[in-house]
Amino acid sequence: MMTARDVETIYEALALGVDAAGPEAEKFLAKAALLLARELGDAARAVALIESAARNLEAPTRSPSNPARTAPGP
């Protein structure tokens, strides 16, 4: 089970990747999602999680470790 700190670490890695990718950010996120889905090894579960993410795009909260960067909400 991941801790809140683990989730924050993953979020920060994604945020840094998006920043580094610049105009290619969408491609970076798609590639990251596909790599993670492949590692998950369950296509139906991956699709369900993607659909869940699409339904839960509410405003994020501020990251406690970096107030300038936003972190995913609860």
ZATISE-234090 format. One record per atom (N, C-alpha, C): x, y, z; residue in one letter; residue number from 1. Coordinates in Angstrom, 2 decimals, always signed. Layout:
N
((X, Y, Z), 'A', NUM)
...
END
This chain:
74
((+0.84, -1.18, +0.00), 'M', 1)
((+0.00, +0.00, +0.00), 'M', 1)
((+0.88, +1.25, +0.00), 'M', 1)
((+0.57, +2.18, -0.85), 'M', 2)
((+1.35, +3.41, -0.93), 'M', 2)
((+0.93, +4.38, +0.16), 'M', 2)
((+1.91, +5.11, +0.66), 'T', 3)
((+1.65, +6.15, +1.65), 'T', 3)
((+1.33, +7.45, +0.93), 'T', 3)
((+0.87, +8.43, +1.69), 'A', 4)
((+0.62, +9.75, +1.11), 'A', 4)
((+1.92, +10.33, +0.55), 'A', 4)
((+3.02, +10.06, +1.22), 'R', 5)
((+4.33, +10.55, +0.74), 'R', 5)
((+4.70, +9.89, -0.58), 'R', 5)
((+4.39, +8.59, -0.73), 'D', 6)
((+4.64, +7.90, -2.00), 'D', 6)
((+3.86, +8.57, -3.13), 'D', 6)
((+2.61, +8.89, -2.87), 'V', 7)
((+1.76, +9.55, -3.88), 'V', 7)
((+2.35, +10.91, -4.24), 'V', 7)
((+2.80, +11.65, -3.22), 'E', 8)
((+3.42, +12.95, -3.46), 'E', 8)
((+4.68, +12.82, -4.31), 'E', 8)
((+5.48, +11.79, -4.03), 'T', 9)
((+6.71, +11.55, -4.80), 'T', 9)
((+6.39, +11.26, -6.26), 'T', 9)
((+5.37, +10.47, -6.50), 'I', 10)
((+4.95, +10.15, -7.87), 'I', 10)
((+4.43, +11.40, -8.56), 'I', 10)
((+3.62, +12.18, -7.84), 'Y', 11)
((+3.08, +13.42, -8.41), 'Y', 11)
((+4.22, +14.36, -8.81), 'Y', 11)
((+5.20, +14.51, -7.92), 'E', 12)
((+6.33, +15.40, -8.22), 'E', 12)
((+7.10, +14.91, -9.44), 'E', 12)
((+7.30, +13.59, -9.56), 'A', 13)
((+8.01, +13.04, -10.72), 'A', 13)
((+7.23, +13.33, -12.00), 'A', 13)
((+5.92, +13.19, -11.96), 'L', 14)
((+5.09, +13.50, -13.12), 'L', 14)
((+5.17, +14.99, -13.45), 'L', 14)
((+5.08, +15.83, -12.43), 'A', 15)
((+5.13, +17.28, -12.65), 'A', 15)
((+6.46, +17.69, -13.27), 'A', 15)
((+7.55, +17.14, -12.76), 'L', 16)
((+8.86, +17.44, -13.34), 'L', 16)
((+8.96, +16.95, -14.79), 'L', 16)
((+8.39, +15.77, -15.06), 'G', 17)
((+8.39, +15.26, -16.43), 'G', 17)
((+7.58, +16.14, -17.37), 'G', 17)
((+6.44, +16.61, -16.91), 'V', 18)
((+5.61, +17.50, -17.71), 'V', 18)
((+6.37, +18.80, -17.99), 'V', 18)
((+6.99, +19.36, -16.95), 'D', 19)
((+7.75, +20.59, -17.13), 'D', 19)
((+8.89, +20.39, -18.13), 'D', 19)
((+9.61, +19.28, -18.01), 'A', 20)
((+10.74, +19.00, -18.90), 'A', 20)
((+10.27, +18.74, -20.33), 'A', 20)
((+9.11, +18.15, -20.48), 'A', 21)
((+8.60, +17.82, -21.81), 'A', 21)
((+8.13, +19.04, -22.58), 'A', 21)
((+7.80, +20.11, -21.88), 'G', 22)
((+7.35, +21.34, -22.54), 'G', 22)
((+6.17, +21.07, -23.46), 'G', 22)
((+6.29, +21.43, -24.74), 'P', 23)
((+5.17, +21.27, -25.66), 'P', 23)
((+4.82, +19.79, -25.93), 'P', 23)
((+5.68, +18.89, -25.53), 'E', 24)
((+5.43, +17.46, -25.70), 'E', 24)
((+4.82, +16.83, -24.44), 'E', 24)
((+4.28, +17.66, -23.54), 'A', 25)
((+3.75, +17.18, -22.26), 'A', 25)
((+2.65, +16.14, -22.44), 'A', 25)
((+1.77, +16.36, -23.41), 'E', 26)
((+0.69, +15.38, -23.62), 'E', 26)
((+1.26, +14.02, -24.01), 'E', 26)
((+2.25, +14.03, -24.88), 'K', 27)
((+2.88, +12.76, -25.28), 'K', 27)
((+3.58, +12.11, -24.10), 'K', 27)
((+4.25, +12.91, -23.26), 'F', 28)
((+4.89, +12.37, -22.06), 'F', 28)
((+3.87, +11.69, -21.16), 'F', 28)
((+2.74, +12.36, -20.90), 'L', 29)
((+1.72, +11.79, -20.02), 'L', 29)
((+1.12, +10.52, -20.61), 'L', 29)
((+0.90, +10.51, -21.92), 'A', 30)
((+0.37, +9.31, -22.56), 'A', 30)
((+1.36, +8.16, -22.44), 'A', 30)
((+2.63, +8.44, -22.67), 'K', 31)
((+3.65, +7.40, -22.57), 'K', 31)
((+3.74, +6.89, -21.13), 'K', 31)
((+3.73, +7.78, -20.16), 'A', 32)
((+3.78, +7.37, -18.75), 'A', 32)
((+2.57, +6.50, -18.40), 'A', 32)
((+1.39, +6.90, -18.87), 'A', 33)
((+0.18, +6.12, -18.59), 'A', 33)
((+0.27, +4.73, -19.21), 'A', 33)
((+0.76, +4.66, -20.44), 'L', 34)
((+0.87, +3.36, -21.10), 'L', 34)
((+1.91, +2.46, -20.42), 'L', 34)
((+3.03, +3.03, -20.01), 'L', 35)
((+4.04, +2.24, -19.30), 'L', 35)
((+3.51, +1.73, -17.96), 'L', 35)
((+2.80, +2.58, -17.25), 'L', 36)
((+2.22, +2.17, -15.97), 'L', 36)
((+1.13, +1.12, -16.17), 'L', 36)
((+0.30, +1.28, -17.20), 'A', 37)
((-0.74, +0.29, -17.49), 'A', 37)
((-0.12, -1.05, -17.85), 'A', 37)
((+0.94, -1.02, -18.62), 'R', 38)
((+1.61, -2.26, -18.98), 'R', 38)
((+2.16, -2.97, -17.75), 'R', 38)
((+2.74, -2.20, -16.85), 'E', 39)
((+3.27, -2.76, -15.61), 'E', 39)
((+2.14, -3.31, -14.73), 'E', 39)
((+0.99, -2.64, -14.74), 'L', 40)
((-0.18, -3.11, -14.00), 'L', 40)
((-0.63, -4.47, -14.51), 'L', 40)
((-0.57, -4.65, -15.83), 'G', 41)
((-0.87, -5.94, -16.43), 'G', 41)
((-2.35, -6.31, -16.49), 'G', 41)
((-3.20, -5.32, -16.38), 'D', 42)
((-4.65, -5.58, -16.39), 'D', 42)
((-5.32, -4.46, -17.18), 'D', 42)
((-5.61, -4.73, -18.46), 'A', 43)
((-6.15, -3.69, -19.34), 'A', 43)
((-7.48, -3.15, -18.84), 'A', 43)
((-8.36, -4.02, -18.38), 'A', 44)
((-9.67, -3.56, -17.90), 'A', 44)
((-9.51, -2.63, -16.70), 'A', 44)
((-8.61, -2.97, -15.80), 'R', 45)
((-8.37, -2.13, -14.62), 'R', 45)
((-7.76, -0.80, -15.04), 'R', 45)
((-6.83, -0.82, -15.99), 'A', 46)
((-6.21, +0.41, -16.47), 'A', 46)
((-7.26, +1.33, -17.09), 'A', 46)
((-8.15, +0.78, -17.90), 'V', 47)
((-9.20, +1.58, -18.53), 'V', 47)
((-10.13, +2.16, -17.46), 'V', 47)
((-10.48, +1.36, -16.46), 'A', 48)
((-11.35, +1.85, -15.38), 'A', 48)
((-10.69, +3.00, -14.63), 'A', 48)
((-9.39, +2.90, -14.38), 'L', 49)
((-8.67, +3.97, -13.69), 'L', 49)
((-8.59, +5.24, -14.54), 'L', 49)
((-8.38, +5.08, -15.84), 'I', 50)
((-8.35, +6.23, -16.74), 'I', 50)
((-9.71, +6.92, -16.75), 'I', 50)
((-10.78, +6.13, -16.81), 'E', 51)
((-12.13, +6.70, -16.79), 'E', 51)
((-12.40, +7.41, -15.46), 'E', 51)
((-11.91, +6.84, -14.37), 'S', 52)
((-12.06, +7.48, -13.06), 'S', 52)
((-11.34, +8.82, -13.03), 'S', 52)
((-10.13, +8.85, -13.56), 'A', 53)
((-9.36, +10.10, -13.60), 'A', 53)
((-10.10, +11.16, -14.42), 'A', 53)
((-10.71, +10.76, -15.51), 'A', 54)
((-11.43, +11.71, -16.37), 'A', 54)
((-12.65, +12.28, -15.66), 'A', 54)
((-13.26, +11.48, -14.79), 'R', 55)
((-14.44, +11.95, -14.05), 'R', 55)
((-14.07, +12.82, -12.86), 'R', 55)
((-12.85, +12.76, -12.40), 'N', 56)
((-12.44, +13.44, -11.17), 'N', 56)
((-11.39, +14.50, -11.43), 'N', 56)
((-11.72, +15.45, -12.28), 'L', 57)
((-10.77, +16.50, -12.64), 'L', 57)
((-11.04, +17.80, -11.88), 'L', 57)
((-11.46, +17.68, -10.63), 'E', 58)
((-11.73, +18.88, -9.84), 'E', 58)
((-10.44, +19.62, -9.55), 'E', 58)
((-10.56, +20.83, -9.07), 'A', 59)
((-9.39, +21.66, -8.80), 'A', 59)
((-8.48, +20.98, -7.80), 'A', 59)
((-7.17, +20.92, -8.10), 'P', 60)
((-6.22, +20.30, -7.18), 'P', 60)
((-5.96, +21.20, -5.98), 'P', 60)
((-5.36, +20.62, -4.94), 'T', 61)
((-4.97, +21.37, -3.75), 'T', 61)
((-3.49, +21.71, -3.84), 'T', 61)
((-3.04, +22.60, -3.01), 'R', 62)
((-1.63, +22.97, -3.00), 'R', 62)
((-0.79, +21.87, -2.37), 'R', 62)
((+0.36, +21.64, -2.94), 'S', 63)
((+1.29, +20.65, -2.42), 'S', 63)
((+1.93, +21.18, -1.15), 'S', 63)
((+1.95, +20.39, -0.06), 'P', 64)
((+2.57, +20.87, +1.16), 'P', 64)
((+4.08, +21.07, +1.03), 'P', 64)
((+4.74, +20.29, +0.16), 'S', 65)
((+6.19, +20.42, +0.03), 'S', 65)
((+6.60, +21.53, -0.92), 'S', 65)
((+5.69, +21.98, -1.76), 'N', 66)
((+6.00, +23.03, -2.72), 'N', 66)
((+4.73, +23.81, -3.02), 'N', 66)
((+4.46, +24.89, -2.27), 'P', 67)
((+3.21, +25.63, -2.44), 'P', 67)
((+2.98, +26.17, -3.84), 'P', 67)
((+4.04, +26.34, -4.63), 'A', 68)
((+3.87, +26.83, -6.00), 'A', 68)
((+3.31, +25.74, -6.91), 'A', 68)
((+3.56, +24.50, -6.57), 'R', 69)
((+3.13, +23.35, -7.37), 'R', 69)
((+1.84, +22.81, -6.76), 'R', 69)
((+0.89, +22.42, -7.59), 'T', 70)
((-0.33, +21.84, -7.07), 'T', 70)
((-0.22, +20.33, -7.01), 'T', 70)
((-0.88, +19.76, -6.05), 'A', 71)
((-0.91, +18.30, -5.88), 'A', 71)
((-2.33, +17.83, -6.11), 'A', 71)
((-2.50, +16.55, -6.46), 'P', 72)
((-3.85, +16.04, -6.69), 'P', 72)
((-4.67, +16.13, -5.41), 'P', 72)
((-5.95, +16.36, -5.59), 'G', 73)
((-6.86, +16.44, -4.45), 'G', 73)
((-7.13, +15.07, -3.87), 'G', 73)
((-7.88, +15.02, -2.78), 'P', 74)
((-8.14, +13.75, -2.11), 'P', 74)
((-8.92, +12.78, -2.94), 'P', 74)
END
